[in-house]
Amino acid sequence: MLDATLRDRAKGLLAASSRSQVPPFMVMDVMAAAARIEAGGGHVIHMEVGQPSAPAPRTALDAARAALERGQIGYTSALGIPSLRERIAQHYRDAYGCTVDPERVVVTTGSSGAFILAFLAMFEPGDRVAVTVPGYPPYRHILTALGCEPVMIETSSENRHALTGEALLSAHRKTPLKGVLVGSPANPTGTMMSREALTYLMAAAESEGIRFISDEIYHGLDYAFPAVTAAELSPRALVINSFSKYFCMTGWRVGWMVVPEQLVRPIERLQQNLSISVPTLSQIAAEAAFAGRDEMETVKRGYETNRQILIAGLPQTGLSEFLPADGAFYLYADVSKFTSDSYEFARKMLEQAHVAATPGVDFDPVRGRSFVRFSYARSAAEMHDAVARIARWLT
């Protein structure tokens, strides 16, 4: 009897918390399934993960090697290496003609670390924060894990799948919101907000005291028109960016935020306690990456070629409907003529055609059963091969 009681108590000690019960990030499961096929000798075309296939710029790699040769890789300031923060501020002058005080720049462990810091600094448990769907799943999952309530607002083709001020205020009037997070270029759609649309949305949010977070990690990868930073439009917006996408530095796990002045010290305290500082080697490489823009522009032109291959090729496979691909490196394709279950569609496409893509239910729990996201961050040859494989599979 005693042993049974102890076992029951032990089970209770090992039970996961309710806040950990977030859905999986499904793209990671697709990657694992693709790896199993490859382990068995199959050749998979990876269009599931939003990860550049190109390496970090040579300037970043050279700087990292030199730092390793020097040998001492210690802690940095919790807010980041001062010279990197200054270089990021210069980036805003160069790219947007926008003045940003380096003191408002915070270096983070990728954009993922930035979301955690931003949500902790801006919101209390129970606060309602608006996000768009389709949208990046960890927005919702991180908010949930931190005790906040993500409020999903559906976008539509009438507004090019971008959140409008009217939609935001309508949701706010039903039950008040404390914040809103938008991405442009967006994941998974690749759509972008014009200057006018972003300005109007931010004004609508500020008029009701709704805190504004702008996810700009795909800036630099814009094809339809130049991306606009929220840092240019309001000092009260919190901007998140990363070296992962444009600079091809996903595994280095280094990003940044531009934060309102009054949040600098609260975020510094959080970073001190949660991670002490961002990995020093990654920060050194990140600062040097800005000198590799010519190399990165070549990579970007490759994405533009891949985008055109899919826009021209996917309709020939029967996948003729997809959202505007203004930026990033994604096409969000409507598969409803073939299935009402995008998860099963993606599973079969991987197993039978060896093309890995992410089911739309990862990005939109409601309408995502009709969509699949294709990433075109790999080679042009692979894009042509993917189109041919999908055509053989569907026809």
C-alpha positions as CSV (number, residue, x, y, z in Angstrom):
1,M,0.0,0.0,0.0
2,L,2.8,2.4,1.0
3,D,4.7,1.6,-2.3
4,A,1.6,2.3,-4.3
5,T,1.1,5.7,-2.5
6,L,4.7,6.6,-3.2
7,R,4.4,5.7,-6.8
8,D,1.3,7.9,-7.1
9,R,3.1,10.8,-5.5
10,A,6.1,10.3,-7.8
11,K,3.8,10.4,-10.8
12,G,2.4,13.7,-9.5
13,L,5.9,15.1,-9.1
14,L,6.6,14.3,-12.8
15,A,3.4,15.6,-14.2
16,A,3.9,18.5,-16.7
17,S,2.4,21.9,-15.9
18,S,-0.7,23.1,-17.6
19,R,1.2,26.0,-19.3
20,S,3.4,23.4,-21.1
21,Q,0.4,21.9,-22.8
22,V,0.9,23.9,-26.0
23,P,0.5,22.4,-29.4
24,P,3.6,21.2,-31.2
25,F,5.2,23.4,-33.8
26,M,4.2,21.1,-36.6
27,V,6.9,22.0,-39.0
28,M,9.4,20.4,-36.7
29,D,7.4,17.1,-36.8
30,V,7.5,17.3,-40.6
31,M,11.3,17.7,-40.5
32,A,11.6,14.7,-38.3
33,A,9.4,12.6,-40.7
34,A,11.6,13.8,-43.7
35,A,14.7,12.8,-41.8
36,R,13.4,9.3,-41.3
37,I,12.9,9.0,-45.1
38,E,16.4,10.3,-45.8
39,A,17.8,7.8,-43.2
40,G,16.3,5.1,-45.3
41,G,18.0,6.3,-48.5
42,G,15.2,8.6,-49.9
43,H,15.8,12.0,-51.3
44,V,13.5,14.6,-49.9
45,I,13.1,18.2,-51.2
46,H,12.8,20.3,-48.1
47,M,10.1,23.0,-48.5
48,E,8.8,22.6,-45.0
49,V,11.2,24.7,-42.9
50,G,11.8,28.4,-43.2
51,Q,15.5,28.1,-43.2
52,P,17.9,29.5,-45.8
53,S,20.1,26.8,-47.4
54,A,22.9,29.3,-48.0
55,P,25.5,29.8,-45.2
56,A,26.1,32.9,-43.2
57,P,28.0,35.6,-45.0
58,R,31.8,35.1,-45.2
59,T,32.4,38.3,-43.2
60,A,30.4,36.7,-40.3
61,L,32.3,33.4,-40.5
62,D,35.7,35.1,-40.7
63,A,34.9,37.2,-37.6
64,A,33.8,34.1,-35.7
65,R,37.0,32.3,-36.6
66,A,39.1,35.2,-35.5
67,A,37.3,35.4,-32.2
68,L,37.8,31.7,-31.6
69,E,41.5,32.1,-32.3
70,R,41.7,34.8,-29.6
71,G,40.1,32.3,-27.3
72,Q,38.3,34.3,-24.7
73,I,34.5,34.1,-25.2
74,G,33.0,35.5,-22.1
75,Y,29.7,37.1,-21.0
76,T,28.6,40.4,-22.6
77,S,26.3,43.0,-21.4
78,A,22.7,41.7,-21.0
79,L,21.6,44.2,-23.6
80,G,24.3,43.1,-26.1
81,I,27.7,44.1,-27.2
82,P,27.7,48.0,-27.5
83,S,29.3,48.0,-30.9
84,L,26.6,45.6,-32.2
85,R,23.8,47.7,-30.8
86,E,25.3,50.7,-32.5
87,R,25.7,48.8,-35.8
88,I,22.0,47.8,-35.7
89,A,21.0,51.5,-35.1
90,Q,23.1,52.4,-38.1
91,H,21.3,49.8,-40.1
92,Y,18.0,51.7,-39.5
93,R,19.6,54.9,-40.8
94,D,21.0,53.1,-43.9
95,A,18.0,50.9,-44.8
96,Y,15.1,53.1,-43.7
97,G,16.4,56.6,-43.2
98,C,15.2,56.3,-39.6
99,T,17.0,57.4,-36.4
100,V,17.1,54.8,-33.7
101,D,19.0,55.4,-30.4
102,P,21.4,52.5,-29.8
103,E,20.3,52.6,-26.2
104,R,16.9,51.3,-27.3
105,V,18.4,48.3,-29.1
106,V,18.4,45.0,-27.3
107,V,20.3,41.9,-28.7
108,T,18.3,38.7,-28.2
109,T,18.6,34.9,-28.6
110,G,17.0,34.9,-32.0
111,S,13.5,36.3,-32.5
112,S,12.2,33.5,-30.3
113,G,14.0,35.0,-27.3
114,A,12.7,38.4,-28.3
115,F,9.1,37.3,-28.2
116,I,9.5,35.9,-24.7
117,L,11.2,39.1,-23.4
118,A,8.6,41.3,-25.1
119,F,5.6,39.4,-23.9
120,L,7.0,39.3,-20.3
121,A,7.8,43.0,-20.3
122,M,4.5,44.2,-21.9
123,F,1.8,41.9,-20.6
124,E,0.3,40.4,-17.5
125,P,-1.1,36.9,-17.2
126,G,-4.6,36.9,-18.6
127,D,-4.0,39.8,-21.0
128,R,-5.5,39.4,-24.4
129,V,-3.1,39.9,-27.3
130,A,-4.3,39.9,-30.9
131,V,-2.5,37.9,-33.6
132,T,-3.5,37.2,-37.2
133,V,-4.3,33.9,-38.7
134,P,-2.9,32.4,-40.8
135,G,0.2,33.3,-38.7
136,Y,3.4,32.0,-37.1
137,P,2.3,29.4,-34.5
138,P,4.7,30.2,-31.7
139,Y,3.1,33.6,-31.4
140,R,0.1,31.9,-30.0
141,H,1.9,29.1,-28.2
142,I,4.4,31.4,-26.4
143,L,1.6,33.7,-25.3
144,T,-0.3,30.8,-24.0
145,A,2.7,29.3,-22.1
146,L,3.1,32.7,-20.4
147,G,-0.5,32.8,-19.3
148,C,-1.7,35.3,-21.8
149,E,-4.7,34.8,-24.1
150,P,-4.0,34.9,-27.9
151,V,-6.9,36.4,-29.8
152,M,-6.9,35.1,-33.4
153,I,-8.2,37.5,-36.0
154,E,-8.8,36.0,-39.4
155,T,-7.5,37.9,-42.4
156,S,-9.0,37.9,-45.9
157,S,-8.1,38.3,-49.5
158,E,-10.0,41.6,-49.6
159,N,-7.2,43.1,-47.5
160,R,-4.5,41.0,-49.0
161,H,-4.4,38.9,-45.8
162,A,-3.2,41.8,-43.7
163,L,-4.8,42.9,-40.4
164,T,-6.8,46.2,-40.7
165,G,-7.5,48.8,-38.2
166,E,-11.2,48.1,-38.5
167,A,-10.7,44.4,-37.7
168,L,-8.5,45.2,-34.7
169,L,-10.9,47.7,-33.2
170,S,-13.9,45.4,-33.8
171,A,-12.1,42.6,-31.8
172,H,-11.2,45.2,-29.1
173,R,-14.8,46.4,-28.7
174,K,-16.0,42.8,-28.1
175,T,-13.5,42.2,-25.3
176,P,-10.6,44.7,-24.6
177,L,-7.1,43.9,-26.0
178,K,-3.8,44.8,-24.3
179,G,-1.7,44.2,-27.4
180,V,-1.4,43.2,-31.0
181,L,1.4,41.5,-33.0
182,V,1.8,41.7,-36.8
183,G,4.4,40.5,-39.2
184,S,5.3,42.0,-42.5
185,P,6.5,40.2,-44.6
186,A,4.3,37.6,-43.0
187,N,4.7,33.9,-42.3
188,P,3.2,31.8,-43.9
189,T,1.6,34.0,-46.5
190,G,4.6,36.2,-47.6
191,T,2.2,39.1,-47.8
192,M,3.3,42.6,-46.8
193,M,1.7,45.8,-45.4
194,S,2.0,49.0,-47.3
195,R,3.2,52.1,-45.4
196,E,-0.4,53.5,-45.5
197,A,-1.9,50.2,-44.1
198,L,0.7,49.9,-41.3
199,T,0.4,53.5,-40.4
200,Y,-3.3,53.3,-40.1
201,L,-3.2,50.0,-38.1
202,M,-0.7,51.4,-35.6
203,A,-2.7,54.6,-35.2
204,A,-5.9,52.5,-34.5
205,A,-4.0,50.5,-31.9
206,E,-2.5,53.5,-30.2
207,S,-5.9,55.3,-30.1
208,E,-7.2,52.5,-27.9
209,G,-4.0,52.0,-25.8
210,I,-3.3,48.7,-27.5
211,R,0.5,47.9,-27.4
212,F,2.0,47.3,-30.8
213,I,4.6,44.6,-31.7
214,S,6.0,44.4,-35.2
215,D,7.7,41.2,-36.3
216,E,10.2,42.3,-39.0
217,I,12.4,39.2,-39.3
218,Y,11.8,38.9,-43.0
219,H,12.8,42.5,-43.8
220,G,15.3,42.6,-46.6
221,L,13.4,39.8,-48.4
222,D,10.9,42.0,-50.1
223,Y,10.0,41.8,-53.8
224,A,6.8,43.7,-54.4
225,F,7.8,46.9,-52.6
226,P,10.2,48.0,-49.9
227,A,9.3,46.9,-46.4
228,V,8.4,49.6,-43.8
229,T,9.6,49.4,-40.2
230,A,7.3,50.3,-37.4
231,A,10.4,51.9,-35.7
232,E,10.0,54.7,-38.2
233,L,6.3,55.3,-37.5
234,S,6.2,55.3,-33.7
235,P,8.7,55.3,-30.8
236,R,6.0,53.4,-28.8
237,A,6.1,50.3,-31.0
238,L,8.3,47.4,-30.1
239,V,10.1,46.0,-33.2
240,I,11.6,42.5,-33.4
241,N,14.1,41.4,-36.0
242,S,16.7,38.6,-36.5
243,F,19.8,37.6,-38.3
244,S,18.2,34.3,-39.2
245,K,16.5,34.9,-42.5
246,Y,18.1,37.7,-44.6
247,F,21.6,37.0,-43.2
248,C,21.1,33.2,-43.3
249,M,22.1,32.7,-39.6
250,T,19.3,30.6,-38.2
251,G,21.5,28.3,-36.0
252,W,23.5,31.2,-34.6
253,R,20.4,32.2,-32.6
254,V,20.9,36.0,-32.6
255,G,18.3,38.7,-33.1
256,W,17.3,42.1,-31.8
257,M,14.6,44.4,-30.6
258,V,14.0,48.1,-30.8
259,V,12.0,48.8,-27.7
260,P,10.3,51.9,-26.2
261,E,12.6,53.8,-23.9
262,Q,10.7,52.9,-20.8
263,L,11.0,49.2,-21.4
264,V,14.8,49.1,-21.8
265,R,15.6,48.5,-18.1
266,P,12.7,46.0,-17.5
267,I,13.9,44.0,-20.5
268,E,17.5,44.2,-19.3
269,R,16.5,42.8,-15.9
270,L,14.6,40.0,-17.6
271,Q,17.5,39.1,-19.9
272,Q,20.0,39.2,-17.0
273,N,17.9,36.6,-15.1
274,L,16.7,34.4,-18.0
275,S,19.9,34.1,-20.0
276,I,22.6,36.5,-18.6
277,S,23.5,37.4,-22.2
278,V,23.3,36.3,-25.8
279,P,26.1,34.0,-27.0
280,T,29.1,36.2,-27.5
281,L,30.4,34.4,-30.6
282,S,27.0,34.9,-32.3
283,Q,27.0,38.5,-31.5
284,I,30.5,39.0,-33.0
285,A,29.5,37.2,-36.2
286,A,26.3,39.2,-36.4
287,E,28.0,42.5,-36.3
288,A,30.3,41.4,-39.1
289,A,27.3,40.1,-41.1
290,F,26.3,43.7,-42.0
291,A,29.5,43.9,-44.1
292,G,28.3,40.9,-46.2
293,R,25.2,42.5,-47.7
294,D,26.4,42.0,-51.3
295,E,26.6,38.3,-50.7
296,M,23.1,38.3,-49.1
297,E,21.7,40.3,-52.0
298,T,22.9,37.5,-54.3
299,V,21.0,35.0,-52.1
300,K,17.9,37.1,-52.3
301,R,18.0,37.2,-56.1
302,G,18.0,33.4,-55.9
303,Y,14.8,33.5,-53.8
304,E,13.2,35.8,-56.4
305,T,14.0,33.2,-59.1
306,N,12.6,30.4,-57.0
307,R,9.5,32.4,-56.3
308,Q,8.9,32.8,-60.1
309,I,9.5,29.1,-60.6
310,L,6.7,28.2,-58.2
311,I,4.3,30.9,-59.3
312,A,4.7,29.6,-62.9
313,G,5.0,25.9,-62.1
314,L,2.5,25.1,-59.3
315,P,-0.6,26.0,-61.3
316,Q,0.5,23.3,-63.8
317,T,0.2,20.8,-61.0
318,G,-3.3,21.9,-60.1
319,L,-2.3,24.1,-57.2
320,S,-3.4,27.4,-58.9
321,E,-4.5,29.4,-55.9
322,F,-2.1,30.9,-53.5
323,L,-1.8,34.1,-51.5
324,P,0.3,37.1,-52.7
325,A,4.0,36.3,-52.2
326,D,5.3,39.9,-51.6
327,G,8.2,38.9,-49.5
328,A,9.9,36.3,-47.2
329,F,10.3,32.9,-49.0
330,Y,6.9,31.2,-48.8
331,L,3.9,30.4,-50.9
332,Y,0.7,29.5,-49.0
333,A,-1.2,27.4,-51.5
334,D,-4.9,26.4,-51.5
335,V,-5.2,22.6,-51.7
336,S,-9.0,22.4,-51.1
337,K,-9.6,21.0,-54.6
338,F,-7.6,17.9,-53.5
339,T,-8.4,17.6,-49.8
340,S,-10.1,18.9,-46.7
341,D,-7.2,17.7,-44.6
342,S,-4.0,19.6,-45.2
343,Y,-2.1,17.5,-42.6
344,E,-3.0,14.3,-44.5
345,F,-2.2,15.9,-47.8
346,A,1.3,17.0,-46.6
347,R,1.9,13.5,-45.1
348,K,1.1,11.7,-48.3
349,M,3.1,14.2,-50.4
350,L,6.1,13.6,-48.2
351,E,5.7,9.8,-48.3
352,Q,4.8,9.4,-51.9
353,A,6.5,12.4,-53.7
354,H,9.3,13.0,-51.2
355,V,8.4,16.7,-51.1
356,A,8.2,18.1,-47.6
357,A,5.8,21.0,-46.9
358,T,4.0,22.3,-43.8
359,P,0.2,21.8,-43.4
360,G,-1.8,25.0,-43.0
361,V,-3.3,23.8,-39.7
362,D,0.0,24.7,-38.1
363,F,-0.7,28.4,-39.0
364,D,-4.5,28.5,-38.9
365,P,-6.4,26.0,-36.8
366,V,-9.7,27.0,-38.5
367,R,-9.1,27.5,-42.3
368,G,-5.7,25.9,-42.4
369,R,-7.1,22.5,-43.4
370,S,-7.3,23.9,-46.9
371,F,-3.7,25.2,-47.2
372,V,-0.1,24.1,-47.4
373,R,3.0,26.3,-47.0
374,F,5.9,25.8,-49.4
375,S,9.2,27.3,-48.5
376,Y,11.4,28.3,-51.5
377,A,14.6,29.0,-49.6
378,R,16.6,26.3,-51.4
379,S,18.1,26.0,-54.9
380,A,16.4,26.6,-58.3
381,A,17.1,23.1,-59.4
382,E,15.2,21.8,-56.3
383,M,12.3,24.1,-57.0
384,H,12.0,22.7,-60.6
385,D,12.3,19.1,-59.3
386,A,9.6,19.8,-56.6
387,V,7.2,21.1,-59.2
388,A,7.8,18.0,-61.4
389,R,7.4,15.6,-58.4
390,I,4.1,17.3,-57.3
391,A,2.8,17.2,-60.9
392,R,3.5,13.5,-61.2
393,W,1.9,12.9,-57.8
394,L,-1.3,14.9,-58.4
395,T,-2.0,14.0,-62.0
